[in-house]
Amino acid sequence: MMQYEDERGAVYYIAYIGRSRWGIYRDTEEESGQMCEYPFFSGLAAQLELDEKAKRYGWREAKPAV
């Protein structure tokens, strides 16, 4: 799954919420795991929405945290 970083350094990614739902989350230096959008009923739908937002706003691909 792709992660994206905006111009301010916030990282956006998808995560499983539970009960067959997925959400788009954002991590910043001040706050970790802030939910931005939900629910999506498949990981693919959430990833497609995140990919579309990244293209629309010019976000770059982020390196996954180890």
N, C-alpha and C positions, 0 to 999 in steps of 0.2 A: 504494500500500500504506500502511496506517495504521501509525503509531507511537504508543506510549502511554508516559506518564510516571507513575510511582508517587509516593506521598507523600514519599518520600526523595529524589526527583529522578533516579532511575534510569530510563533510556529503554529500552523493549523494542521490537524490530522483527524482521522475518524477513529471512533472507539465504540465497542459494544456496550450498550447501556443495560441490557437485560430484557427478558420477555420478548425476544426477537426484535429488538429495536436497536438502532445505531444512531449516533450523533456526531456532529462536527465540533471538535474542541479546539481551544486556543491556549497556548502556554506563553506567558510573558515573563519578564524578569521579576515582576512584582507578584504575579499570580499564576498558579499552575492548575491546569485542568478545568478551565472555565468553559462551560458548554455554550456554544454559539447558536446552533440550530439542531432541532430534533422534532419529531422522530422520523427516522427513515426505517423502512421495514426490511431493508437488505443492506449489507455492506457495500454492494455494488452501486446501489442508488446513492448512498452517502458519498462514495468516492467520486462518482460522476458529477455530483453537485459541487464537491470540493474542487475537482479539476476545472469545472466551468468557471467557478469564482476566481481561481488562480489565473486563468487565461484572461478573464475580464479585468482584473485589477493588476495584472503584471507581476504576480508573486513568483519568486524563483523556488526551485526545488531545494528543500532543506535536507541536510545530512541527518540520518536517523541517529537518535541518542543511543549510546552503547551501554 
